[in-house]
Structures are given as C-alpha cells and as structure tokens.
Amino acid sequence: MTEQHNTQTKNSWGAFKAMVKRDLLVQLRDKWEFVFRVAMLPFMLILLYGYILPRIGLVSNEFPNQMFPGIVGMSILVTGIHGTAIPLTMDFNVSREIEDRLMAPVNVGVVALAKMCVGIIEAWIGGLIVLPLSLIFMGNSLDLTLTLQGGGLLLVVILLASISSATLGLLVGTIIKPSQVAAMFPGFLIPLVFLGSVFFSWNTLHVTPIIQVLVLLNPLVYVNEALRAILTPQLPHMSLFISIIGILISILIMGYWGRKRFIKMAVGN
C-alpha cells in the first residue's frame, strides 16, 4: 500500500513538473510580450502619479511614498490573475489542451495546481519588474523603511500575494469565456485596481464609511496594506496582522471556489 502511494506521489510530482515546465516554456517564447503586458500599466501610473504630477504640483511630493507599495501589490496581483486566468480559459474553450492534461494519471487538482504555480511565478516576476521602474522615476521621493525582520515579512507577504493572485486567477479563468477577455480589463481589473488601496490607505477611507466597508471584499486591499505596513510604516495603514489574515481568508475562499469550479468544468469535459 505504501509502495503504491509512493508511486502515485512520484507520478503526480512528475506530471506537475512537466505541466509547469511546458507552460513556462510557452511564456519564455513570448517573453517580450509578457514584459510589455506586465510593465505598461505600472509604468504609466508611476510616470504620471509618481513623477509628473508631483513635479507640477498637482499632488504632494509625499504621494509617491503612498503609492509605491500599492504599485508593487497591484503588479503582483494583476500579473498573477492574468497569468492564470487567460491560459486557463483558452485551454478549456479554444485549444482544448486541458483535455490532454486531464488524461494524465493524476488527480484533477494537480492540473489546477500546475496552472496556479505558473501564475505565482509570473506574479513574482511582475513584482520584480516594477521595482527598477519605481526607483528610476520615484527614487528621490521614496522614504522606505526595511529592517532585516521587515525583509522576512516582505517575502512572506509577496508569497501570499502571489498565491492570492493565482487563486483569484483560477476562479476568474473558470468563469469568463474567451469572448469576454476584452471586457475583463474594464469590467473587473480596473475596479480591482482603483479600489484596491493603490493610491490611498484603507484608513483614510473613514470619511466614506460605506466604501471603506465595501472595499474589504477586494483582496488587493489587504495585499497593499500589508506592503504599506512593512515598507512605509510612517504612513497610515491597516494593521499588518489584520492584512495578513485578510490575504489568508481571500486565498481560502477563492481557492475553494476556484478549485470547485475547475473540477466541475474538468468533469464536464
């Protein structure tokens, strides 16, 4: 019995690595398209809100400090969602490649996990791409605080943010159809970004209590508030403990429903 279990585990691990490697090779083929897609939105926001507007006096010189954690969190979440959701909906509805993977002698959950793993890796890359852009255009305006302990917490939060983005991508990828991909940006990602505490702290929304409560449904709020608590603790921010709890709860909820919908679609295929 133990030998059979070990064989199944080995087969699952081998299939998982093969699926992840294949998807990463596909992305590597289109690496410049990936960089352009990941970098363009953060670049425009950094250029406008972090460089131009402070210099012409339309926003405070402190605004880049407020925005920097939000830009990093936004890049991680949006990249991970896109990296998981778009390939998933294409595999199910266009290329039907998912059918080949589902014939592998592994649990259906392994196939979903492989898709999420690629999204997590892309989310990390998305966060790394934003860092040099921020330093180039906002370096003189940034007043960041990062201790050794804070560095460890930062890695934990980035990892959790990447997982959160992949679970949300898994859920979104099982909901939208290829014909709806174009509508995903204005209908889903824009509200997610602009109500995700990118340009403001959640605490400052106390002047609009209804919105302050509603945005708690947005997982990006918890990611950005956690990054803000670590990188710019001198600015108003949500408690780091509450932020991390919020990220964990969003991972559990989105992961549960995403996995459930994935298995339902896989069985249907």
C-alpha positions as CSV (number, residue, x, y, z in Angstrom):
1,M,0.0,0.0,0.0
2,T,2.8,2.4,0.9
3,E,4.7,1.5,-2.2
4,Q,1.6,2.2,-4.3
5,H,1.2,5.6,-2.6
6,N,4.8,6.5,-3.2
7,T,4.4,5.6,-6.9
8,Q,1.3,7.8,-7.2
9,T,3.1,10.6,-5.5
10,K,6.1,10.3,-7.8
11,N,3.8,10.2,-10.9
12,S,1.9,13.3,-9.7
13,W,5.1,15.2,-9.0
14,G,6.5,14.3,-12.4
15,A,3.3,15.3,-14.2
16,F,3.1,18.5,-12.2
17,K,6.7,19.5,-13.1
18,A,6.1,18.7,-16.8
19,M,3.0,20.8,-16.9
20,V,4.6,23.8,-15.2
21,K,7.8,23.5,-17.4
22,R,5.7,23.4,-20.6
23,D,3.7,26.5,-19.6
24,L,6.8,28.4,-18.6
25,L,8.5,27.5,-22.0
26,V,5.5,28.9,-23.8
27,Q,5.8,32.1,-21.8
28,L,9.5,32.3,-22.4
29,R,8.8,32.2,-26.2
30,D,6.6,35.3,-25.8
31,K,8.9,36.9,-23.1
32,W,8.8,40.4,-24.6
33,E,5.0,40.4,-24.9
34,F,4.9,39.3,-21.3
35,V,7.3,42.1,-20.2
36,F,5.3,44.7,-22.2
37,R,2.0,43.5,-20.7
38,V,3.3,43.4,-17.1
39,A,5.2,46.7,-17.2
40,M,2.9,49.0,-19.2
41,L,0.2,49.8,-16.7
42,P,2.6,50.2,-13.7
43,F,5.0,52.3,-15.9
44,M,2.2,54.7,-16.9
45,L,1.0,55.1,-13.3
46,I,4.5,55.6,-12.0
47,L,5.3,58.1,-14.7
48,L,2.1,60.1,-14.2
49,Y,1.4,59.9,-10.5
50,G,5.0,59.3,-9.2
51,Y,7.0,61.6,-11.5
52,I,5.0,64.1,-13.5
53,L,2.2,65.2,-11.1
54,P,4.4,65.7,-8.1
55,R,6.7,67.9,-10.1
56,I,4.0,70.1,-11.5
57,G,2.5,70.4,-8.0
58,L,-0.9,68.6,-8.6
59,V,-0.1,66.0,-5.9
60,S,2.1,66.2,-2.8
61,N,5.7,65.2,-3.0
62,E,4.9,62.6,-0.4
63,F,2.4,60.9,-2.8
64,P,5.0,58.5,-4.4
65,N,5.6,57.1,-0.9
66,Q,1.9,56.4,-0.5
67,M,1.7,54.9,-4.0
68,F,4.8,52.7,-4.1
69,P,3.6,49.7,-2.0
70,G,0.3,49.8,-3.9
71,I,2.0,49.7,-7.3
72,V,4.1,46.7,-6.2
73,G,1.0,44.9,-4.9
74,M,-1.1,45.8,-7.9
75,S,1.6,44.4,-10.3
76,I,1.8,41.1,-8.4
77,L,-2.0,40.6,-8.2
78,V,-2.8,41.7,-11.8
79,T,0.1,39.7,-13.3
80,G,-0.9,36.5,-11.4
81,I,-4.5,36.8,-12.3
82,H,-3.7,37.3,-16.0
83,G,-1.1,34.5,-15.9
84,T,-3.6,32.0,-14.5
85,A,-7.0,33.1,-15.9
86,I,-6.2,33.7,-19.6
87,P,-4.4,30.5,-20.4
88,L,-7.0,28.5,-18.4
89,T,-10.0,29.9,-20.2
90,M,-8.2,29.4,-23.6
91,D,-7.3,25.8,-22.7
92,F,-10.9,25.0,-21.7
93,N,-12.7,26.8,-24.5
94,V,-10.3,27.2,-27.5
95,S,-7.3,24.9,-27.7
96,R,-8.9,22.2,-25.6
97,E,-5.3,21.4,-24.5
98,I,-6.7,20.9,-21.0
99,E,-8.2,17.6,-22.2
100,D,-4.7,16.1,-22.7
101,R,-3.7,17.1,-19.2
102,L,-6.8,15.6,-17.7
103,M,-6.0,12.3,-19.2
104,A,-2.8,12.1,-17.2
105,P,-2.9,9.5,-14.4
106,V,-3.0,12.2,-11.7
107,N,-5.7,13.9,-9.6
108,V,-7.5,16.8,-11.3
109,G,-6.4,19.1,-8.5
110,V,-2.7,18.6,-9.7
111,V,-3.7,20.1,-13.1
112,A,-5.2,23.1,-11.4
113,L,-2.2,23.5,-9.1
114,A,0.1,23.5,-12.0
115,K,-1.8,26.3,-13.6
116,M,-1.7,28.3,-10.4
117,C,2.0,27.6,-9.9
118,V,2.8,29.3,-13.3
119,G,0.6,32.3,-12.2
120,I,2.5,32.5,-8.9
121,I,5.9,32.6,-10.7
122,E,4.6,35.2,-13.1
123,A,3.3,37.3,-10.2
124,W,6.8,37.3,-8.6
125,I,8.3,38.4,-11.9
126,G,5.7,41.2,-12.2
127,G,6.7,42.5,-8.8
128,L,10.4,42.4,-9.7
129,I,9.8,44.3,-13.0
130,V,8.1,47.2,-11.1
131,L,11.0,47.8,-8.6
132,P,13.5,49.3,-11.1
133,L,10.8,51.4,-12.7
134,S,9.8,52.8,-9.3
135,L,13.4,53.5,-8.4
136,I,14.2,55.2,-11.7
137,F,11.2,57.6,-11.6
138,M,10.4,57.9,-7.9
139,G,13.7,57.1,-6.2
140,N,14.4,60.6,-4.9
141,S,10.9,60.8,-3.4
142,L,10.8,57.5,-1.7
143,D,11.3,57.2,2.1
144,L,11.3,53.4,2.6
145,T,11.9,51.6,5.9
146,L,13.1,48.0,5.7
147,T,14.8,46.1,8.5
148,L,16.0,42.5,8.5
149,Q,12.8,41.4,10.1
150,G,10.8,43.5,7.7
151,G,12.6,41.9,4.8
152,G,11.5,38.5,6.0
153,L,7.9,39.7,6.4
154,L,8.1,41.3,3.0
155,L,9.0,37.9,1.4
156,V,6.1,36.3,3.2
157,V,3.6,38.9,2.1
158,I,4.8,38.8,-1.5
159,L,4.5,35.0,-1.5
160,L,1.0,35.2,0.0
161,A,0.1,37.9,-2.5
162,S,1.3,35.7,-5.4
163,I,-0.8,32.8,-4.1
164,S,-3.8,35.1,-3.7
165,S,-3.4,36.3,-7.3
166,A,-3.2,32.7,-8.6
167,T,-6.3,31.6,-6.7
168,L,-8.3,34.6,-8.0
169,G,-7.0,33.8,-11.5
170,L,-8.1,30.2,-11.2
171,L,-11.6,31.4,-10.2
172,V,-11.8,34.0,-12.9
173,G,-10.5,31.6,-15.5
174,T,-13.3,29.2,-14.8
175,I,-15.9,31.9,-15.1
176,I,-15.0,34.0,-18.2
177,K,-15.2,32.9,-21.8
178,P,-12.6,33.9,-24.4
179,S,-15.1,36.3,-25.9
180,Q,-15.2,38.1,-22.5
181,V,-11.5,38.5,-22.1
182,A,-11.5,42.0,-23.6
183,A,-14.3,43.0,-21.1
184,M,-12.3,41.7,-18.2
185,F,-10.0,44.7,-18.0
186,P,-12.6,47.5,-17.8
187,G,-15.2,45.4,-16.0
188,F,-13.0,43.6,-13.4
189,L,-9.4,44.7,-13.3
190,I,-10.0,48.5,-13.3
191,P,-12.3,48.4,-10.3
192,L,-10.0,45.9,-8.6
193,V,-7.0,48.3,-9.0
194,F,-8.6,51.7,-8.4
195,L,-10.5,50.5,-5.3
196,G,-7.5,48.4,-4.1
197,S,-5.7,50.9,-1.9
198,V,-3.1,51.6,-4.5
199,F,-3.2,55.4,-4.3
200,F,-4.6,55.7,-0.7
201,S,-4.6,53.9,2.6
202,W,-7.6,52.0,3.7
203,N,-7.6,54.0,6.9
204,T,-8.2,57.3,5.1
205,L,-11.5,56.0,3.7
206,H,-13.1,56.6,7.1
207,V,-14.6,59.8,5.5
208,T,-16.7,57.4,3.3
209,P,-17.7,54.6,5.7
210,I,-19.8,52.6,3.1
211,I,-16.9,52.5,0.6
212,Q,-14.5,51.7,3.4
213,V,-16.5,48.6,4.2
214,L,-17.2,47.6,0.6
215,V,-13.6,47.6,-0.4
216,L,-12.8,45.0,2.2
217,L,-14.2,42.5,-0.4
218,N,-11.2,43.4,-2.6
219,P,-8.1,41.1,-1.9
220,L,-5.8,43.8,-3.3
221,V,-6.6,46.0,-0.3
222,Y,-5.1,43.5,2.1
223,V,-2.0,43.0,0.0
224,N,-1.3,46.7,-0.4
225,E,-2.0,47.5,3.2
226,A,0.4,44.7,4.3
227,L,3.1,46.1,2.0
228,R,2.5,49.6,3.2
229,A,2.8,48.5,6.9
230,I,6.2,47.0,6.1
231,L,7.7,49.5,3.6
232,T,6.2,52.8,4.7
233,P,5.2,52.2,8.4
234,Q,5.3,56.0,9.0
235,L,2.2,56.4,6.8
236,P,-1.4,55.4,7.9
237,H,-2.1,51.7,7.2
238,M,-4.2,48.8,8.3
239,S,-2.7,46.5,11.0
240,L,-0.2,44.1,9.5
241,F,-1.8,41.2,11.4
242,I,-5.3,42.0,10.0
243,S,-3.9,42.5,6.5
244,I,-2.3,39.1,6.5
245,I,-5.4,37.4,7.9
246,G,-7.4,39.1,5.1
247,I,-5.0,37.7,2.5
248,L,-5.2,34.2,4.0
249,I,-9.0,34.3,4.1
250,S,-9.2,35.5,0.5
251,I,-6.9,32.7,-0.5
252,L,-9.1,30.1,1.2
253,I,-12.3,31.5,-0.3
254,M,-11.1,32.0,-3.8
255,G,-9.1,28.8,-3.8
256,Y,-12.1,26.7,-2.6
257,W,-14.5,28.1,-5.2
258,G,-11.8,28.2,-8.0
259,R,-10.9,24.5,-7.4
260,K,-14.6,23.5,-7.2
261,R,-15.4,25.2,-10.5
262,F,-12.3,23.8,-12.1
263,I,-13.2,20.2,-11.1
264,K,-16.7,20.8,-12.3
265,M,-15.5,22.0,-15.7
266,A,-12.9,19.2,-15.9
267,V,-15.5,16.5,-15.3
268,G,-17.8,18.2,-17.8
269,N,-15.1,18.0,-20.4
